[in-house]
């Protein structure tokens, strides 16, 4: 399946506009700036700040994710999935270790600057033409490898290729 995923993802990358490529190249840097703000507000590491941001990502659009993470970091009441709030609280002290799901953990790592981190979420599942919202372990591994193959071929980082696929499949950078 790696070859199939590689072909499907490559087709999306091939149709990306220059604007989309530019957006993808800065997406995670912009997200890291949010994590730095969250970390500063909480007086914690960027790892912990990125983990808080990622903790609010399940079932949230990016703008809402950012708003909740910043509000949380300012001590304001945040409404959302109880598990997301629990993860955010745990992320303050445990950073990446608070995020046990492969998607949220990889997302935090990518936000914190790990260029090799690859997030496989609902948008990547749609890009792979898989009829499910979340991958099983095999799909996660195979889709991640497909992203890595494309990154090596294009000279882009894993997280940039993954962000580019998101942008192309969603039709926007946010």
PyMOL CGO cylinders between C-alpha atoms (Angstrom):
from pymol import cmd
from pymol.cgo import CYLINDER

trace = [
    CYLINDER, 0.00, 0.00, 0.00, 2.95, 2.36, 0.46, 0.3, 1, 1, 1, 1, 1, 1,
    CYLINDER, 2.95, 2.36, 0.46, 3.25, 2.70, -3.32, 0.3, 1, 1, 1, 1, 1, 1,
    CYLINDER, 3.25, 2.70, -3.32, -0.47, 3.43, -3.65, 0.3, 1, 1, 1, 1, 1, 1,
    CYLINDER, -0.47, 3.43, -3.65, -0.35, 6.07, -0.92, 0.3, 1, 1, 1, 1, 1, 1,
    CYLINDER, -0.35, 6.07, -0.92, 2.81, 7.53, -2.46, 0.3, 1, 1, 1, 1, 1, 1,
    CYLINDER, 2.81, 7.53, -2.46, 1.08, 7.79, -5.85, 0.3, 1, 1, 1, 1, 1, 1,
    CYLINDER, 1.08, 7.79, -5.85, -2.04, 9.39, -4.35, 0.3, 1, 1, 1, 1, 1, 1,
    CYLINDER, -2.04, 9.39, -4.35, -0.08, 11.89, -2.27, 0.3, 1, 1, 1, 1, 1, 1,
    CYLINDER, -0.08, 11.89, -2.27, 2.31, 12.61, -5.17, 0.3, 1, 1, 1, 1, 1, 1,
    CYLINDER, 2.31, 12.61, -5.17, -0.63, 13.48, -7.42, 0.3, 1, 1, 1, 1, 1, 1,
    CYLINDER, -0.63, 13.48, -7.42, -1.79, 16.07, -4.87, 0.3, 1, 1, 1, 1, 1, 1,
    CYLINDER, -1.79, 16.07, -4.87, 1.71, 17.50, -4.47, 0.3, 1, 1, 1, 1, 1, 1,
    CYLINDER, 1.71, 17.50, -4.47, 2.05, 17.73, -8.27, 0.3, 1, 1, 1, 1, 1, 1,
    CYLINDER, 2.05, 17.73, -8.27, -1.05, 19.88, -8.55, 0.3, 1, 1, 1, 1, 1, 1,
    CYLINDER, -1.05, 19.88, -8.55, -0.05, 22.26, -5.75, 0.3, 1, 1, 1, 1, 1, 1,
    CYLINDER, -0.05, 22.26, -5.75, 0.23, 25.90, -6.70, 0.3, 1, 1, 1, 1, 1, 1,
    CYLINDER, 0.23, 25.90, -6.70, 3.25, 27.99, -5.81, 0.3, 1, 1, 1, 1, 1, 1,
    CYLINDER, 3.25, 27.99, -5.81, 1.09, 29.76, -3.22, 0.3, 1, 1, 1, 1, 1, 1,
    CYLINDER, 1.09, 29.76, -3.22, 0.17, 26.45, -1.63, 0.3, 1, 1, 1, 1, 1, 1,
    CYLINDER, 0.17, 26.45, -1.63, 3.81, 25.39, -1.53, 0.3, 1, 1, 1, 1, 1, 1,
    CYLINDER, 3.81, 25.39, -1.53, 4.69, 28.69, 0.13, 0.3, 1, 1, 1, 1, 1, 1,
    CYLINDER, 4.69, 28.69, 0.13, 1.87, 28.24, 2.67, 0.3, 1, 1, 1, 1, 1, 1,
    CYLINDER, 1.87, 28.24, 2.67, 3.06, 24.70, 3.43, 0.3, 1, 1, 1, 1, 1, 1,
    CYLINDER, 3.06, 24.70, 3.43, 6.64, 25.86, 3.91, 0.3, 1, 1, 1, 1, 1, 1,
    CYLINDER, 6.64, 25.86, 3.91, 5.58, 28.28, 6.66, 0.3, 1, 1, 1, 1, 1, 1,
    CYLINDER, 5.58, 28.28, 6.66, 2.60, 26.44, 8.19, 0.3, 1, 1, 1, 1, 1, 1,
    CYLINDER, 2.60, 26.44, 8.19, 4.48, 24.68, 10.96, 0.3, 1, 1, 1, 1, 1, 1,
    CYLINDER, 4.48, 24.68, 10.96, 6.70, 27.69, 11.66, 0.3, 1, 1, 1, 1, 1, 1,
    CYLINDER, 6.70, 27.69, 11.66, 3.54, 29.72, 12.24, 0.3, 1, 1, 1, 1, 1, 1,
    CYLINDER, 3.54, 29.72, 12.24, 2.18, 26.93, 14.45, 0.3, 1, 1, 1, 1, 1, 1,
    CYLINDER, 2.18, 26.93, 14.45, 5.45, 26.92, 16.39, 0.3, 1, 1, 1, 1, 1, 1,
    CYLINDER, 5.45, 26.92, 16.39, 4.95, 30.64, 17.08, 0.3, 1, 1, 1, 1, 1, 1,
    CYLINDER, 4.95, 30.64, 17.08, 1.57, 29.80, 18.62, 0.3, 1, 1, 1, 1, 1, 1,
    CYLINDER, 1.57, 29.80, 18.62, 3.24, 27.12, 20.74, 0.3, 1, 1, 1, 1, 1, 1,
    CYLINDER, 3.24, 27.12, 20.74, 5.87, 29.63, 21.86, 0.3, 1, 1, 1, 1, 1, 1,
    CYLINDER, 5.87, 29.63, 21.86, 3.13, 32.05, 22.94, 0.3, 1, 1, 1, 1, 1, 1,
    CYLINDER, 3.13, 32.05, 22.94, 1.33, 29.29, 24.84, 0.3, 1, 1, 1, 1, 1, 1,
    CYLINDER, 1.33, 29.29, 24.84, 4.62, 28.21, 26.43, 0.3, 1, 1, 1, 1, 1, 1,
    CYLINDER, 4.62, 28.21, 26.43, 5.46, 31.78, 27.46, 0.3, 1, 1, 1, 1, 1, 1,
    CYLINDER, 5.46, 31.78, 27.46, 2.00, 32.28, 28.98, 0.3, 1, 1, 1, 1, 1, 1,
    CYLINDER, 2.00, 32.28, 28.98, 2.37, 29.07, 30.99, 0.3, 1, 1, 1, 1, 1, 1,
    CYLINDER, 2.37, 29.07, 30.99, 6.08, 29.54, 31.72, 0.3, 1, 1, 1, 1, 1, 1,
    CYLINDER, 6.08, 29.54, 31.72, 6.90, 26.11, 30.27, 0.3, 1, 1, 1, 1, 1, 1,
    CYLINDER, 6.90, 26.11, 30.27, 9.06, 24.71, 27.47, 0.3, 1, 1, 1, 1, 1, 1,
    CYLINDER, 9.06, 24.71, 27.47, 8.15, 24.96, 23.78, 0.3, 1, 1, 1, 1, 1, 1,
    CYLINDER, 8.15, 24.96, 23.78, 7.66, 21.17, 23.89, 0.3, 1, 1, 1, 1, 1, 1,
    CYLINDER, 7.66, 21.17, 23.89, 4.98, 21.61, 26.55, 0.3, 1, 1, 1, 1, 1, 1,
    CYLINDER, 4.98, 21.61, 26.55, 3.44, 24.56, 24.67, 0.3, 1, 1, 1, 1, 1, 1,
    CYLINDER, 3.44, 24.56, 24.67, 3.29, 22.56, 21.44, 0.3, 1, 1, 1, 1, 1, 1,
    CYLINDER, 3.29, 22.56, 21.44, 1.78, 19.65, 23.35, 0.3, 1, 1, 1, 1, 1, 1,
    CYLINDER, 1.78, 19.65, 23.35, -0.93, 21.92, 24.78, 0.3, 1, 1, 1, 1, 1, 1,
    CYLINDER, -0.93, 21.92, 24.78, -1.71, 23.18, 21.26, 0.3, 1, 1, 1, 1, 1, 1,
    CYLINDER, -1.71, 23.18, 21.26, -1.85, 19.62, 19.95, 0.3, 1, 1, 1, 1, 1, 1,
    CYLINDER, -1.85, 19.62, 19.95, -4.03, 18.49, 22.86, 0.3, 1, 1, 1, 1, 1, 1,
    CYLINDER, -4.03, 18.49, 22.86, -6.79, 20.79, 21.60, 0.3, 1, 1, 1, 1, 1, 1,
    CYLINDER, -6.79, 20.79, 21.60, -6.53, 19.58, 17.99, 0.3, 1, 1, 1, 1, 1, 1,
    CYLINDER, -6.53, 19.58, 17.99, -8.83, 16.54, 17.93, 0.3, 1, 1, 1, 1, 1, 1,
    CYLINDER, -8.83, 16.54, 17.93, -12.08, 17.46, 16.18, 0.3, 1, 1, 1, 1, 1, 1,
    CYLINDER, -12.08, 17.46, 16.18, -11.18, 21.14, 15.96, 0.3, 1, 1, 1, 1, 1, 1,
    CYLINDER, -11.18, 21.14, 15.96, -10.49, 23.49, 13.07, 0.3, 1, 1, 1, 1, 1, 1,
    CYLINDER, -10.49, 23.49, 13.07, -7.11, 25.17, 13.36, 0.3, 1, 1, 1, 1, 1, 1,
    CYLINDER, -7.11, 25.17, 13.36, -8.48, 28.61, 14.29, 0.3, 1, 1, 1, 1, 1, 1,
    CYLINDER, -8.48, 28.61, 14.29, -10.54, 27.10, 17.11, 0.3, 1, 1, 1, 1, 1, 1,
    CYLINDER, -10.54, 27.10, 17.11, -7.57, 24.95, 18.17, 0.3, 1, 1, 1, 1, 1, 1,
    CYLINDER, -7.57, 24.95, 18.17, -5.39, 28.06, 18.48, 0.3, 1, 1, 1, 1, 1, 1,
    CYLINDER, -5.39, 28.06, 18.48, -8.06, 30.05, 20.33, 0.3, 1, 1, 1, 1, 1, 1,
    CYLINDER, -8.06, 30.05, 20.33, -8.58, 27.27, 22.86, 0.3, 1, 1, 1, 1, 1, 1,
    CYLINDER, -8.58, 27.27, 22.86, -4.85, 26.72, 23.42, 0.3, 1, 1, 1, 1, 1, 1,
    CYLINDER, -4.85, 26.72, 23.42, -4.21, 30.42, 23.98, 0.3, 1, 1, 1, 1, 1, 1,
    CYLINDER, -4.21, 30.42, 23.98, -7.25, 30.83, 26.24, 0.3, 1, 1, 1, 1, 1, 1,
    CYLINDER, -7.25, 30.83, 26.24, -6.14, 27.79, 28.23, 0.3, 1, 1, 1, 1, 1, 1,
    CYLINDER, -6.14, 27.79, 28.23, -2.64, 29.22, 28.56, 0.3, 1, 1, 1, 1, 1, 1,
    CYLINDER, -2.64, 29.22, 28.56, -4.12, 32.44, 29.94, 0.3, 1, 1, 1, 1, 1, 1,
    CYLINDER, -4.12, 32.44, 29.94, -6.10, 30.54, 32.58, 0.3, 1, 1, 1, 1, 1, 1,
    CYLINDER, -6.10, 30.54, 32.58, -9.46, 31.17, 30.94, 0.3, 1, 1, 1, 1, 1, 1,
    CYLINDER, -9.46, 31.17, 30.94, -12.23, 28.59, 30.90, 0.3, 1, 1, 1, 1, 1, 1,
    CYLINDER, -12.23, 28.59, 30.90, -12.09, 26.45, 27.79, 0.3, 1, 1, 1, 1, 1, 1,
    CYLINDER, -12.09, 26.45, 27.79, -14.94, 24.30, 26.60, 0.3, 1, 1, 1, 1, 1, 1,
    CYLINDER, -14.94, 24.30, 26.60, -14.27, 21.25, 24.54, 0.3, 1, 1, 1, 1, 1, 1,
    CYLINDER, -14.27, 21.25, 24.54, -13.84, 17.54, 24.62, 0.3, 1, 1, 1, 1, 1, 1,
    CYLINDER, -13.84, 17.54, 24.62, -12.98, 16.46, 28.18, 0.3, 1, 1, 1, 1, 1, 1,
    CYLINDER, -12.98, 16.46, 28.18, -10.09, 14.32, 26.93, 0.3, 1, 1, 1, 1, 1, 1,
    CYLINDER, -10.09, 14.32, 26.93, -8.57, 17.32, 25.12, 0.3, 1, 1, 1, 1, 1, 1,
    CYLINDER, -8.57, 17.32, 25.12, -8.68, 19.40, 28.30, 0.3, 1, 1, 1, 1, 1, 1,
    CYLINDER, -8.68, 19.40, 28.30, -7.21, 16.51, 30.31, 0.3, 1, 1, 1, 1, 1, 1,
    CYLINDER, -7.21, 16.51, 30.31, -4.38, 16.13, 27.78, 0.3, 1, 1, 1, 1, 1, 1,
    CYLINDER, -4.38, 16.13, 27.78, -3.69, 19.89, 27.83, 0.3, 1, 1, 1, 1, 1, 1,
    CYLINDER, -3.69, 19.89, 27.83, -3.41, 19.85, 31.63, 0.3, 1, 1, 1, 1, 1, 1,
    CYLINDER, -3.41, 19.85, 31.63, -1.11, 16.85, 31.53, 0.3, 1, 1, 1, 1, 1, 1,
    CYLINDER, -1.11, 16.85, 31.53, 0.96, 18.41, 28.71, 0.3, 1, 1, 1, 1, 1, 1,
    CYLINDER, 0.96, 18.41, 28.71, 2.02, 21.26, 30.98, 0.3, 1, 1, 1, 1, 1, 1,
    CYLINDER, 2.02, 21.26, 30.98, 4.21, 18.92, 33.00, 0.3, 1, 1, 1, 1, 1, 1,
    CYLINDER, 4.21, 18.92, 33.00, 4.68, 15.92, 30.70, 0.3, 1, 1, 1, 1, 1, 1,
    CYLINDER, 4.68, 15.92, 30.70, 5.07, 17.53, 27.26, 0.3, 1, 1, 1, 1, 1, 1,
    CYLINDER, 5.07, 17.53, 27.26, 5.00, 15.00, 24.44, 0.3, 1, 1, 1, 1, 1, 1,
    CYLINDER, 5.00, 15.00, 24.44, 4.49, 12.13, 26.89, 0.3, 1, 1, 1, 1, 1, 1,
    CYLINDER, 4.49, 12.13, 26.89, 1.01, 13.47, 27.69, 0.3, 1, 1, 1, 1, 1, 1,
    CYLINDER, 1.01, 13.47, 27.69, -0.08, 12.71, 24.13, 0.3, 1, 1, 1, 1, 1, 1,
    CYLINDER, -0.08, 12.71, 24.13, -0.48, 8.97, 23.74, 0.3, 1, 1, 1, 1, 1, 1,
    CYLINDER, -0.48, 8.97, 23.74, -2.19, 9.03, 20.35, 0.3, 1, 1, 1, 1, 1, 1,
    CYLINDER, -2.19, 9.03, 20.35, 0.13, 8.88, 17.34, 0.3, 1, 1, 1, 1, 1, 1,
    CYLINDER, 0.13, 8.88, 17.34, -1.62, 11.82, 15.64, 0.3, 1, 1, 1, 1, 1, 1,
    CYLINDER, -1.62, 11.82, 15.64, -1.54, 14.23, 18.58, 0.3, 1, 1, 1, 1, 1, 1,
    CYLINDER, -1.54, 14.23, 18.58, 2.01, 13.22, 19.53, 0.3, 1, 1, 1, 1, 1, 1,
    CYLINDER, 2.01, 13.22, 19.53, 3.32, 13.69, 15.99, 0.3, 1, 1, 1, 1, 1, 1,
    CYLINDER, 3.32, 13.69, 15.99, 1.43, 16.98, 15.68, 0.3, 1, 1, 1, 1, 1, 1,
    CYLINDER, 1.43, 16.98, 15.68, 3.06, 18.32, 18.86, 0.3, 1, 1, 1, 1, 1, 1,
    CYLINDER, 3.06, 18.32, 18.86, 6.49, 17.23, 17.66, 0.3, 1, 1, 1, 1, 1, 1,
    CYLINDER, 6.49, 17.23, 17.66, 5.97, 18.85, 14.25, 0.3, 1, 1, 1, 1, 1, 1,
    CYLINDER, 5.97, 18.85, 14.25, 4.74, 22.07, 15.88, 0.3, 1, 1, 1, 1, 1, 1,
    CYLINDER, 4.74, 22.07, 15.88, 7.76, 22.07, 18.20, 0.3, 1, 1, 1, 1, 1, 1,
    CYLINDER, 7.76, 22.07, 18.20, 10.12, 21.93, 15.21, 0.3, 1, 1, 1, 1, 1, 1,
    CYLINDER, 10.12, 21.93, 15.21, 10.64, 18.25, 14.44, 0.3, 1, 1, 1, 1, 1, 1,
    CYLINDER, 10.64, 18.25, 14.44, 10.85, 18.33, 10.64, 0.3, 1, 1, 1, 1, 1, 1,
    CYLINDER, 10.85, 18.33, 10.64, 10.62, 14.53, 10.44, 0.3, 1, 1, 1, 1, 1, 1,
    CYLINDER, 10.62, 14.53, 10.44, 7.28, 14.32, 12.29, 0.3, 1, 1, 1, 1, 1, 1,
    CYLINDER, 7.28, 14.32, 12.29, 4.34, 13.29, 10.12, 0.3, 1, 1, 1, 1, 1, 1,
    CYLINDER, 4.34, 13.29, 10.12, 0.72, 13.73, 11.14, 0.3, 1, 1, 1, 1, 1, 1,
    CYLINDER, 0.72, 13.73, 11.14, -1.78, 11.28, 9.70, 0.3, 1, 1, 1, 1, 1, 1,
    CYLINDER, -1.78, 11.28, 9.70, -5.27, 12.57, 10.40, 0.3, 1, 1, 1, 1, 1, 1,
    CYLINDER, -5.27, 12.57, 10.40, -8.67, 12.79, 8.74, 0.3, 1, 1, 1, 1, 1, 1,
    CYLINDER, -8.67, 12.79, 8.74, -7.29, 15.04, 5.97, 0.3, 1, 1, 1, 1, 1, 1,
    CYLINDER, -7.29, 15.04, 5.97, -4.47, 12.63, 5.18, 0.3, 1, 1, 1, 1, 1, 1,
    CYLINDER, -4.47, 12.63, 5.18, -6.98, 9.78, 5.16, 0.3, 1, 1, 1, 1, 1, 1,
    CYLINDER, -6.98, 9.78, 5.16, -9.06, 11.71, 2.63, 0.3, 1, 1, 1, 1, 1, 1,
    CYLINDER, -9.06, 11.71, 2.63, -5.95, 12.44, 0.59, 0.3, 1, 1, 1, 1, 1, 1,
    CYLINDER, -5.95, 12.44, 0.59, -5.14, 8.72, 0.59, 0.3, 1, 1, 1, 1, 1, 1,
    CYLINDER, -5.14, 8.72, 0.59, -8.72, 7.97, -0.52, 0.3, 1, 1, 1, 1, 1, 1,
    CYLINDER, -8.72, 7.97, -0.52, -9.29, 5.76, 2.52, 0.3, 1, 1, 1, 1, 1, 1,
    CYLINDER, -9.29, 5.76, 2.52, -12.88, 5.50, 3.71, 0.3, 1, 1, 1, 1, 1, 1,
    CYLINDER, -12.88, 5.50, 3.71, -12.18, 6.12, 7.40, 0.3, 1, 1, 1, 1, 1, 1,
    CYLINDER, -12.18, 6.12, 7.40, -11.53, 9.15, 9.56, 0.3, 1, 1, 1, 1, 1, 1,
    CYLINDER, -11.53, 9.15, 9.56, -8.58, 7.70, 11.44, 0.3, 1, 1, 1, 1, 1, 1,
    CYLINDER, -8.58, 7.70, 11.44, -5.85, 5.26, 10.43, 0.3, 1, 1, 1, 1, 1, 1,
    CYLINDER, -5.85, 5.26, 10.43, -5.01, 1.95, 11.99, 0.3, 1, 1, 1, 1, 1, 1,
    CYLINDER, -5.01, 1.95, 11.99, -1.36, 1.37, 12.95, 0.3, 1, 1, 1, 1, 1, 1,
    CYLINDER, -1.36, 1.37, 12.95, -0.46, -0.16, 9.59, 0.3, 1, 1, 1, 1, 1, 1,
    CYLINDER, -0.46, -0.16, 9.59, -2.07, 2.68, 7.64, 0.3, 1, 1, 1, 1, 1, 1,
    CYLINDER, -2.07, 2.68, 7.64, -0.34, 5.25, 9.85, 0.3, 1, 1, 1, 1, 1, 1,
    CYLINDER, -0.34, 5.25, 9.85, 3.05, 3.65, 9.24, 0.3, 1, 1, 1, 1, 1, 1,
    CYLINDER, 3.05, 3.65, 9.24, 2.50, 3.19, 5.50, 0.3, 1, 1, 1, 1, 1, 1,
    CYLINDER, 2.50, 3.19, 5.50, 1.15, 6.71, 4.92, 0.3, 1, 1, 1, 1, 1, 1,
    CYLINDER, 1.15, 6.71, 4.92, 4.03, 8.15, 6.93, 0.3, 1, 1, 1, 1, 1, 1,
    CYLINDER, 4.03, 8.15, 6.93, 6.49, 6.23, 4.78, 0.3, 1, 1, 1, 1, 1, 1,
    CYLINDER, 6.49, 6.23, 4.78, 4.75, 7.52, 1.64, 0.3, 1, 1, 1, 1, 1, 1,
    CYLINDER, 4.75, 7.52, 1.64, 5.16, 11.10, 2.87, 0.3, 1, 1, 1, 1, 1, 1,
    CYLINDER, 5.16, 11.10, 2.87, 8.84, 10.42, 3.60, 0.3, 1, 1, 1, 1, 1, 1,
    CYLINDER, 8.84, 10.42, 3.60, 9.36, 9.04, 0.09, 0.3, 1, 1, 1, 1, 1, 1,
    CYLINDER, 9.36, 9.04, 0.09, 7.90, 12.20, -1.44, 0.3, 1, 1, 1, 1, 1, 1,
    CYLINDER, 7.90, 12.20, -1.44, 9.89, 14.43, 0.91, 0.3, 1, 1, 1, 1, 1, 1,
    CYLINDER, 9.89, 14.43, 0.91, 13.14, 12.74, -0.14, 0.3, 1, 1, 1, 1, 1, 1,
    CYLINDER, 13.14, 12.74, -0.14, 12.24, 13.11, -3.84, 0.3, 1, 1, 1, 1, 1, 1,
    CYLINDER, 12.24, 13.11, -3.84, 11.30, 16.78, -3.54, 0.3, 1, 1, 1, 1, 1, 1,
    CYLINDER, 11.30, 16.78, -3.54, 13.96, 17.87, -1.05, 0.3, 1, 1, 1, 1, 1, 1,
    CYLINDER, 13.96, 17.87, -1.05, 11.28, 19.17, 1.30, 0.3, 1, 1, 1, 1, 1, 1,
    CYLINDER, 11.28, 19.17, 1.30, 10.90, 18.13, 4.92, 0.3, 1, 1, 1, 1, 1, 1,
    CYLINDER, 10.90, 18.13, 4.92, 8.40, 15.50, 5.98, 0.3, 1, 1, 1, 1, 1, 1,
    CYLINDER, 8.40, 15.50, 5.98, 6.30, 18.02, 7.87, 0.3, 1, 1, 1, 1, 1, 1,
    CYLINDER, 6.30, 18.02, 7.87, 6.25, 20.42, 4.89, 0.3, 1, 1, 1, 1, 1, 1,
    CYLINDER, 6.25, 20.42, 4.89, 5.10, 17.71, 2.48, 0.3, 1, 1, 1, 1, 1, 1,
    CYLINDER, 5.10, 17.71, 2.48, 2.44, 16.61, 4.96, 0.3, 1, 1, 1, 1, 1, 1,
    CYLINDER, 2.44, 16.61, 4.96, 1.29, 20.23, 5.38, 0.3, 1, 1, 1, 1, 1, 1,
    CYLINDER, 1.29, 20.23, 5.38, 1.21, 20.65, 1.60, 0.3, 1, 1, 1, 1, 1, 1,
    CYLINDER, 1.21, 20.65, 1.60, -1.00, 17.58, 1.22, 0.3, 1, 1, 1, 1, 1, 1,
    CYLINDER, -1.00, 17.58, 1.22, -3.31, 19.01, 3.90, 0.3, 1, 1, 1, 1, 1, 1,
    CYLINDER, -3.31, 19.01, 3.90, -3.49, 22.34, 2.13, 0.3, 1, 1, 1, 1, 1, 1,
    CYLINDER, -3.49, 22.34, 2.13, -4.17, 20.85, -1.30, 0.3, 1, 1, 1, 1, 1, 1,
    CYLINDER, -4.17, 20.85, -1.30, -6.83, 18.39, -0.06, 0.3, 1, 1, 1, 1, 1, 1,
    CYLINDER, -6.83, 18.39, -0.06, -8.57, 20.98, 2.14, 0.3, 1, 1, 1, 1, 1, 1,
    CYLINDER, -8.57, 20.98, 2.14, -8.24, 23.81, -0.34, 0.3, 1, 1, 1, 1, 1, 1,
    CYLINDER, -8.24, 23.81, -0.34, -6.73, 26.27, 2.17, 0.3, 1, 1, 1, 1, 1, 1,
    CYLINDER, -6.73, 26.27, 2.17, -3.91, 26.70, 4.67, 0.3, 1, 1, 1, 1, 1, 1,
    CYLINDER, -3.91, 26.70, 4.67, -6.25, 26.99, 7.68, 0.3, 1, 1, 1, 1, 1, 1,
]
cmd.load_cgo(trace, "trace")
